[in-house]
Amino acid sequence: MGAVESTLARPQNVLAYEPESTIYELGASYGYGFARNHCFSDGNKRVALVCIDVFLLANGYELEAEEAEAVSVIRSVAAGKMSEDELSAWVELRAVVFDSEQA
């Protein structure tokens, strides 16, 4: 339970110490935390990706990426091959303004 609480607090800490943080950095913070902290016995990478997407949606954006690309990125994060900053840059490239009219 401590790993989940720690992961959920990551974006709050990022924002507290870096108030100029972007929505992409905060979303990546959730994803990075879940992918790397291994909070659950299974599904950490799926949870990481869903958290990024849900956080973006809650803030007016959506993640538009091919499934294979998203899986590859999250696997790279989980394996320690992609940094949080690199994940944030990828999220920024793949985030688009959510158009609720078309949903």
C-alpha positions, 0 to 999 in steps of 0.5 A: 500500500505504501508504494501506491500512496507514494506513487500517487503523491509523486505529481503533488511533490513535483508540483510543490517543488517545481510549480512551473511543471507542465500537465505532461510532466505531471501525467508522466510522473504518474505513469513513471511511478506506477511503471517503476514502483511495481505497486501491484503483483501484475498490471503495473504497466497497464495501470501506468498507461491508464493513469497517464491517459485518465490524468490527461483526460481530467485536464482536457487532453487525451493521449493519441498513440498507436497501441504498439508504440504506447506499449513499447514506451511503457515497457521501456520505462518499466525496464529503466531504459526511458527516463521520466523526462523522456516519458514526459516528452513522449506524452507531450508529443502524443497529447492533444486537446480533448474535444468532448463534442466528438466523444 
